[in-house]
Amino acid sequence: MRHSLALILALTIAGCSLLPDYSKDESETWSVSRLYKEAKAEIDDENYVKATDYLEKLEARFPYGIYAQQAQLELIYVYFKNDDSASAIAEADRFIKYHPNSPAVDYAYYMKGIANFIGETGVISSMVGKDMSQRDPKSSTDAFDAFKSLVTRFPYSKYAPDARKRMQYLANLLAMHEIHVADYYYRRGAYVAAVNRAQKVLTEYPDTPATENALIDMVKSYDKLGMNKLRDDANRVLDKTYPKWKERVVTTKQKGPWWEFWH
């Protein structure tokens, strides 16, 4: 009986070894060109998860050559389409680091900016009625820096016009964030910090609507610090640059310098 069971077990094992191995992934044996072709087909079909699988295998098995570079660029895109902004940004950084002279490096900068930009503005739908400039500005800053690198290094890139438009939006957002911080410091009596934040708006985001607020914050803060000359200088710039600003915010019934009653 024991011998019969042993024989049955041996035949069963042998039989199993003759069956085809359906668990094996055939893509593991594909050539680099086949992997890239299949990945592109999946991208065209908007099957980004499968495309990611093929591109990651290509990059792991064939880390050098033109296919590897192209796979890295495609991965930036499919990560982004898979709502994985962190991986898209990391892949873009990797491409920029290892292929700084590639004709396609402008695309890597652009997609890095886009991934950060969408990561920041994509939450707008869940923040209806809220001021986006009061959010943590890291994603906006990273997006702005990526777009700035693109337009500075590749001013004639086909991606540059769109990058410039997004930069203007981000500059407005970042400038207003600095104003919120300056106001926060002013309310707590940290007038030097308030001045520094306002000055940052003037130096880094000079062509934004927040410039007016920055000058107002500087006048108020200098007044609190007893730095009358700097206060008057900032006030002259404010009056010259925005000659009608007081009409919007100061009533004729108020007496004395406006900064004494401004809150």
C-alpha positions as CSV (number, residue, x, y, z in Angstrom):
1,M,0.0,0.0,0.0
2,R,2.9,2.3,0.9
3,H,4.5,1.6,-2.4
4,S,1.3,2.4,-4.3
5,L,0.9,5.7,-2.6
6,A,4.5,6.6,-3.3
7,L,4.0,5.7,-7.0
8,I,0.9,7.8,-7.3
9,L,2.6,10.7,-5.7
10,A,5.6,10.4,-8.0
11,L,3.3,10.2,-11.1
12,T,1.3,13.2,-9.9
13,I,4.5,15.3,-9.5
14,A,5.8,14.2,-12.9
15,G,2.4,15.0,-14.5
16,C,2.4,18.5,-13.0
17,S,5.8,19.2,-14.4
18,L,4.6,18.4,-17.9
19,L,1.8,21.0,-17.7
20,P,2.4,24.4,-19.1
21,D,3.4,27.1,-16.6
22,Y,0.6,29.6,-16.9
23,S,2.0,31.7,-14.0
24,K,5.0,32.8,-16.0
25,D,4.8,36.3,-17.4
26,E,5.8,36.1,-21.0
27,S,6.8,39.7,-21.1
28,E,9.9,38.7,-19.0
29,T,11.4,37.3,-22.2
30,W,10.5,40.1,-24.6
31,S,13.1,42.1,-26.3
32,V,13.6,45.8,-25.5
33,S,11.9,46.8,-28.7
34,R,8.9,44.5,-28.0
35,L,8.5,45.9,-24.4
36,Y,8.6,49.5,-25.7
37,K,6.1,48.7,-28.5
38,E,3.7,47.0,-26.1
39,A,4.0,49.8,-23.6
40,K,3.2,52.4,-26.3
41,A,0.2,50.4,-27.4
42,E,-1.1,50.3,-23.8
43,I,-0.6,54.1,-23.6
44,D,-2.5,54.6,-26.8
45,D,-5.3,52.5,-25.2
46,E,-5.1,54.6,-22.0
47,N,-4.2,51.5,-20.1
48,Y,-1.6,53.3,-18.0
49,V,-1.3,50.7,-15.3
50,K,-0.2,48.0,-17.8
51,A,2.0,50.5,-19.6
52,T,3.7,51.3,-16.3
53,D,4.4,47.6,-15.8
54,Y,6.1,47.2,-19.2
55,L,8.1,50.4,-19.0
56,E,9.4,49.6,-15.5
57,K,10.5,46.1,-16.8
58,L,12.2,47.7,-19.7
59,E,14.0,50.2,-17.5
60,A,15.1,47.4,-15.1
61,R,16.2,44.9,-17.8
62,F,17.7,47.4,-20.3
63,P,18.9,50.4,-18.3
64,Y,21.0,51.9,-21.1
65,G,20.4,53.1,-24.6
66,I,17.8,55.1,-26.4
67,Y,14.9,52.8,-25.4
68,A,15.8,53.3,-21.7
69,Q,15.8,57.1,-22.1
70,Q,12.5,57.0,-23.9
71,A,11.0,54.7,-21.4
72,Q,11.9,57.1,-18.6
73,L,10.1,59.9,-20.4
74,E,7.1,57.7,-21.0
75,L,7.1,56.8,-17.3
76,I,6.9,60.4,-16.3
77,Y,3.7,60.6,-18.3
78,V,2.1,57.3,-17.2
79,Y,2.8,58.0,-13.6
80,F,1.1,61.3,-14.0
81,K,-1.9,59.8,-15.7
82,N,-2.1,57.2,-12.9
83,D,-2.4,60.1,-10.4
84,D,1.0,59.3,-9.0
85,S,2.5,62.8,-9.0
86,A,5.2,61.9,-6.6
87,S,6.6,59.2,-8.9
88,A,6.2,61.4,-11.9
89,I,8.2,64.1,-10.2
90,A,10.9,61.7,-9.1
91,E,11.2,60.2,-12.6
92,A,11.5,63.7,-14.1
93,D,14.2,64.6,-11.6
94,R,16.0,61.4,-12.5
95,F,15.9,62.1,-16.2
96,I,17.1,65.7,-15.7
97,K,20.0,64.5,-13.5
98,Y,21.2,61.7,-15.9
99,H,20.3,63.2,-19.2
100,P,20.8,67.0,-18.9
101,N,21.8,67.4,-22.5
102,S,19.0,65.3,-24.0
103,P,16.9,67.1,-26.6
104,A,13.8,66.0,-24.5
105,V,15.0,67.4,-21.2
106,D,12.6,70.4,-21.6
107,Y,9.8,68.0,-21.5
108,A,11.0,66.6,-18.2
109,Y,11.1,70.1,-16.7
110,Y,7.6,70.8,-18.1
111,M,6.1,67.6,-16.7
112,K,7.8,68.1,-13.4
113,G,6.1,71.5,-13.3
114,I,2.8,70.1,-14.4
115,A,2.8,67.3,-11.8
116,N,3.5,69.8,-9.0
117,F,1.0,72.2,-10.5
118,I,-1.8,69.7,-10.7
119,G,-0.9,68.3,-7.3
120,E,-1.6,71.8,-5.9
121,T,-4.5,73.0,-8.0
122,G,-6.2,69.6,-8.3
123,V,-7.6,70.1,-4.8
124,I,-9.6,73.2,-5.8
125,S,-12.7,71.2,-6.3
126,S,-12.6,70.1,-2.7
127,M,-11.8,73.6,-1.4
128,V,-14.6,75.6,-3.0
129,G,-14.8,79.1,-1.3
130,K,-11.4,78.7,0.3
131,D,-8.3,80.8,-0.5
132,M,-5.7,78.6,-2.2
133,S,-3.0,81.2,-1.3
134,Q,-3.3,80.1,2.4
135,R,-2.3,76.5,1.7
136,D,1.2,75.1,2.1
137,P,3.0,76.6,-0.9
138,K,5.6,73.8,-1.4
139,S,3.9,72.3,-4.5
140,S,3.3,75.8,-6.0
141,T,7.0,76.7,-5.3
142,D,8.3,73.5,-6.9
143,A,6.1,74.0,-9.9
144,F,7.1,77.6,-10.3
145,D,10.8,76.6,-10.1
146,A,10.4,73.9,-12.7
147,F,8.6,76.1,-15.1
148,K,11.2,78.9,-14.5
149,S,14.0,76.4,-15.3
150,L,12.3,75.5,-18.5
151,V,11.6,79.0,-19.8
152,T,15.1,80.2,-18.7
153,R,17.1,77.3,-20.3
154,F,14.8,76.6,-23.2
155,P,12.9,79.9,-24.0
156,Y,11.9,78.6,-27.5
157,S,10.7,75.2,-26.3
158,K,7.2,74.4,-27.5
159,Y,6.3,74.0,-23.8
160,A,7.5,77.4,-22.8
161,P,4.4,79.5,-23.7
162,D,2.2,77.3,-21.5
163,A,4.8,77.3,-18.7
164,R,4.9,81.1,-18.7
165,K,1.1,81.3,-18.3
166,R,1.2,78.8,-15.4
167,M,4.1,80.8,-13.8
168,Q,2.0,83.9,-13.7
169,Y,-0.8,82.1,-12.0
170,L,1.6,80.6,-9.5
171,A,3.4,83.9,-8.9
172,N,0.1,85.5,-8.0
173,L,-0.7,82.6,-5.6
174,L,2.8,82.6,-4.0
175,A,2.8,86.4,-3.6
176,M,-0.5,86.3,-1.8
177,H,0.8,83.6,0.4
178,E,3.6,85.9,1.5
179,I,1.1,88.6,2.2
180,H,-0.9,86.3,4.5
181,V,2.3,85.5,6.3
182,A,3.3,89.1,6.6
183,D,-0.1,90.0,8.0
184,Y,0.2,87.2,10.5
185,Y,3.5,88.5,11.7
186,Y,2.2,92.1,11.8
187,R,-0.8,91.1,14.0
188,R,1.6,89.5,16.4
189,G,3.9,92.4,16.6
190,A,6.7,90.8,14.6
191,Y,7.2,93.8,12.4
192,V,10.7,93.0,11.1
193,A,9.4,89.6,9.9
194,A,6.4,91.3,8.3
195,V,8.7,93.7,6.4
196,N,10.9,90.8,5.2
197,R,7.9,88.9,3.9
198,A,6.6,92.0,2.1
199,Q,10.0,92.7,0.6
200,K,10.1,89.2,-0.7
201,V,6.9,89.9,-2.7
202,L,8.6,93.0,-4.2
203,T,11.8,91.2,-5.2
204,E,10.5,87.8,-6.2
205,Y,7.0,88.5,-7.5
206,P,7.1,92.2,-8.6
207,D,4.5,92.0,-11.3
208,T,1.6,90.7,-9.2
209,P,-1.5,92.3,-7.6
210,A,0.0,91.5,-4.2
211,T,2.6,94.3,-4.7
212,E,0.2,96.8,-3.5
213,N,-0.5,94.9,-0.3
214,A,3.2,94.4,0.2
215,L,3.8,98.1,0.2
216,I,1.0,98.7,2.6
217,D,2.4,96.1,4.9
218,M,5.9,97.8,4.7
219,V,4.5,101.2,5.6
220,K,2.5,99.9,8.6
221,S,5.4,97.8,9.9
222,Y,8.0,100.6,9.5
223,D,5.7,102.9,11.3
224,K,5.5,100.5,14.2
225,L,9.3,100.1,14.3
226,G,9.7,103.9,14.4
227,M,11.6,103.8,11.1
228,N,10.0,106.9,9.7
229,K,12.2,107.5,6.7
230,L,11.7,104.0,5.4
231,R,8.0,104.3,6.1
232,D,7.7,107.5,4.1
233,D,9.8,106.1,1.3
234,A,7.6,103.1,1.0
235,N,4.5,105.3,1.2
236,R,5.8,107.5,-1.7
237,V,6.3,104.4,-3.8
238,L,2.8,103.2,-2.9
239,D,1.2,106.6,-3.8
240,K,3.2,106.8,-7.1
241,T,2.6,103.2,-8.2
242,Y,-1.1,103.0,-7.0
243,P,-2.3,106.6,-7.0
244,K,-5.9,105.7,-6.4
245,W,-5.4,103.0,-3.8
246,K,-6.6,105.1,-0.9
247,E,-9.9,105.7,-2.6
248,R,-10.7,102.0,-2.2
249,V,-9.7,101.7,1.5
250,V,-9.6,105.1,3.3
251,T,-12.7,107.2,4.0
252,T,-12.5,111.0,4.1
253,K,-13.7,111.2,7.7
254,Q,-10.5,109.7,9.1
255,K,-7.9,112.1,10.4
256,G,-4.1,111.8,10.5
257,P,-1.8,109.5,8.6
258,W,-3.6,106.5,7.3
259,W,-1.2,104.0,8.9
260,E,-2.4,105.1,12.3
261,F,-5.8,103.7,11.8
262,W,-5.1,100.9,9.3
263,H,-5.8,97.4,10.5
